Amino acid sequence: MKLRTLWLFAMMAGLAACKPGEGGTCSGPGACDEGLLCVKGVCFTPEGADKKCAAEPACKARGECTATEDKCQVAKDADCAASGLCRLSGRCSFKDGKCVVTSDSDCQGLQQCKEHGACRAKDGECVATTDSDCEATEGCKARGMCGAESGRCQATKKAHCENLNSCKLDGKCTAKAGACVVDSDEDCKTSKRCDSVGACTAKDGQCVAGSDKDCKDSAACERGQRCRAEKGKCVE
């Protein structure tokens, strides 16, 4: 009886020590046979585990293409270079466990460089550091964001705003808090809307008809008999 009991204990211990081989199901680190990795609940050889990781969406999106410590992780420059992080934000190099920006060349082919001037590598990201980066962008031409400040392109002086259509038409001629805005009656009086509809007074960031005089001096009164200011507009 004692021998039978010892045999049963030995058999159970042997079963407990037996781990699944390649292709077997597993539950986490160390769950597979020696030399195998448990990735996504399946035991793989190191080569097979890398192929499994490379086929996952997280590889293309975030560079998690290499199997290490039973997980798909970022482990080398090649992982980052093949990822969306590289194509979209210039994070093409591996450093300290993640994909980061390490050189200006990582940034200069990106859409955010062309559109927003974020063409220089700094602290692992692409940022705008010089006015020349900003001056070539669409944001400079359309919205006056022609000066580099705090890592991004902004309207930093009046000259950035004065040649814009938004200044000539709507009075947004003053650089304030990084944007071209209406900041004074003078901004409004130089606009076309002052001449055409009497919007010659600055109020709450917009040009409005602030007085009967604004209306009487405009085409709204001369051509449309709208010569009285009411609620920011010229009316009959």
C-alpha positions in Angstrom: 0.0 0.0 0.0 2.9 2.4 0.9 4.6 1.7 -2.4 1.4 2.4 -4.4 1.0 5.7 -2.5 4.5 6.7 -3.3 4.1 5.8 -6.9 0.9 8.0 -7.2 2.7 11.0 -5.6 5.6 10.6 -8.0 3.3 10.4 -11.0 1.4 13.5 -9.9 4.7 15.4 -9.4 5.8 14.4 -12.8 2.5 15.6 -14.4 2.8 18.9 -12.5 6.3 19.4 -13.8 5.3 18.7 -17.4 4.8 22.0 -19.3 3.2 22.5 -22.7 5.4 22.3 -25.8 5.3 24.4 -29.0 1.7 25.2 -30.0 0.3 24.3 -26.6 -1.9 26.7 -24.6 -0.3 28.6 -21.7 -1.2 31.2 -19.1 1.8 33.5 -18.7 5.6 33.7 -18.2 7.3 30.4 -17.5 4.3 28.4 -18.4 5.8 26.7 -21.5 8.5 24.1 -21.9 12.1 25.1 -21.7 13.2 27.5 -24.5 9.7 28.5 -25.4 7.8 31.8 -24.8 4.1 32.2 -23.9 2.7 34.9 -26.2 -1.0 35.6 -26.5 -1.8 32.3 -24.7 0.2 30.0 -27.0 3.7 28.5 -26.6 6.2 29.6 -29.4 9.8 29.2 -30.2 11.6 32.6 -30.0 11.5 32.9 -33.8 7.8 32.0 -33.9 7.0 34.4 -31.1 8.6 37.3 -33.0 6.5 36.4 -36.1 3.4 36.3 -33.9 4.2 39.8 -32.6 5.0 41.1 -36.0 1.6 40.1 -37.2 -0.2 41.9 -34.4 -1.8 45.4 -35.0 0.2 46.8 -32.1 3.4 46.2 -34.1 2.3 48.4 -37.0 0.8 51.0 -34.6 3.2 51.2 -31.7 6.3 49.1 -32.7 5.5 46.3 -30.3 7.1 43.8 -32.7 9.6 41.8 -30.6 8.8 39.0 -28.2 10.6 39.6 -24.9 9.7 38.3 -21.4 6.6 36.6 -22.9 5.2 39.9 -24.3 5.2 41.7 -27.6 7.3 44.8 -26.9 9.4 47.6 -28.5 13.0 46.3 -28.4 15.0 47.9 -31.2 15.2 50.7 -33.7 13.7 48.5 -36.5 10.5 48.0 -34.4 10.1 51.8 -34.2 11.0 52.5 -37.8 8.2 50.2 -39.1 5.5 51.7 -36.8 2.9 54.4 -37.2 4.7 56.3 -34.5 7.6 56.8 -36.9 5.4 57.7 -39.9 3.1 60.0 -38.1 5.2 61.6 -35.3 8.8 60.9 -36.1 9.4 58.5 -33.2 11.7 56.2 -35.2 14.4 55.3 -32.7 14.3 53.0 -29.6 15.4 54.4 -26.3 14.6 53.6 -22.7 11.9 51.1 -23.6 10.0 53.3 -26.1 10.0 54.9 -29.5 11.3 58.5 -29.5 12.5 61.2 -31.9 16.3 61.5 -31.9 17.2 63.6 -35.0 15.8 66.5 -37.1 15.6 64.1 -40.0 13.0 62.0 -38.2 10.7 65.1 -38.2 11.3 66.8 -41.6 9.4 64.4 -43.8 6.3 64.5 -41.6 3.0 66.3 -42.3 3.2 68.1 -39.0 6.5 69.7 -40.2 4.9 70.9 -43.4 1.7 72.1 -41.8 2.7 73.1 -38.3 6.5 73.7 -38.4 7.3 70.9 -36.0 10.5 70.1 -37.8 13.2 69.8 -35.0 13.9 67.0 -32.6 13.8 68.1 -28.9 13.3 66.0 -25.8 12.1 63.0 -27.8 9.5 64.9 -29.8 9.2 67.0 -33.0 8.7 70.7 -32.2 9.0 74.1 -33.8 12.2 75.8 -32.7 12.8 78.5 -35.3 10.7 81.1 -37.1 12.0 79.8 -40.4 10.3 76.4 -39.7 7.0 78.2 -39.2 7.2 80.7 -42.1 7.0 77.9 -44.7 3.8 76.4 -43.3 0.2 76.8 -44.3 -0.6 77.9 -40.8 1.6 81.0 -41.3 0.1 81.8 -44.7 -3.5 81.3 -43.6 -3.6 82.2 -39.8 -0.4 84.2 -39.2 1.3 81.4 -37.1 4.7 82.4 -38.3 6.8 82.6 -35.0 8.2 79.7 -33.0 7.3 79.9 -29.3 7.0 77.2 -26.6 7.7 74.5 -29.3 4.9 75.4 -31.7 4.1 78.0 -34.3 2.1 81.0 -33.2 1.3 84.5 -34.1 3.8 86.4 -32.0 3.7 89.9 -33.5 1.3 92.2 -35.3 3.2 91.9 -38.6 2.2 88.2 -38.7 -1.4 89.2 -38.9 -1.6 92.4 -41.0 -1.4 90.8 -44.4 -4.0 88.1 -43.8 -7.4 88.1 -45.3 -8.9 87.7 -41.8 -7.3 91.1 -40.9 -8.3 92.9 -44.1 -11.9 91.5 -44.0 -12.7 91.0 -40.3 -10.2 93.1 -38.4 -8.2 90.2 -36.9 -5.0 92.2 -37.0 -3.4 91.8 -33.5 -1.3 88.9 -32.3 -2.5 87.8 -28.9 -2.1 84.5 -27.0 -0.6 83.0 -30.2 -3.4 83.9 -32.6 -4.6 86.8 -34.7 -7.5 88.4 -33.1 -9.7 91.6 -33.0 -8.2 93.6 -30.1 -9.1 97.3 -30.7 -11.4 99.6 -32.6 -8.4 100.4 -34.8 -8.3 96.8 -35.9 -11.9 97.1 -37.0 -11.7 100.5 -38.6 -9.2 99.2 -41.2 -11.4 96.2 -42.2 -13.7 95.9 -45.2 -16.6 95.0 -42.9 -16.3 98.5 -41.4 -16.8 100.1 -44.8 -19.5 97.7 -46.0 -21.7 96.9 -42.9 -20.5 99.4 -40.2 -18.6 96.8 -38.1 -16.1 99.4 -36.8 -16.1 98.8 -33.1 -14.3 96.0 -31.2 -16.5 94.0 -28.8 -15.8 90.6 -27.3 -13.2 89.7 -29.9 -15.4 90.7 -32.9 -16.0 93.8 -35.0 -19.6 95.1 -34.6 -21.6 98.2 -35.3 -21.2 100.0 -32.0 -22.8 103.3 -32.8 -25.1 105.0 -35.3 -22.0 106.8 -36.6 -20.5 103.4 -37.5 -23.5 102.8 -39.7 -23.9 106.2 -41.2 -20.3 106.2 -42.5 -20.8 102.7 -44.1 -22.2 101.4 -47.4 -25.0 99.8 -45.3 -26.5 103.3 -44.8 -25.6 104.8 -48.1 -27.0 101.9 -50.2 -29.3 100.1 -47.9 -30.7 102.8 -45.6 -29.5 100.8 -42.6 -28.2 103.8 -40.7 -28.9 102.9 -37.0 -26.9 100.6 -34.8 -28.8 97.9 -32.9 -27.4 94.8 -31.2 -24.1 95.1 -33.1 -25.7 95.5 -36.6 -26.8 98.3 -38.8 -30.6 98.4 -39.2 -33.2 100.7 -40.8 
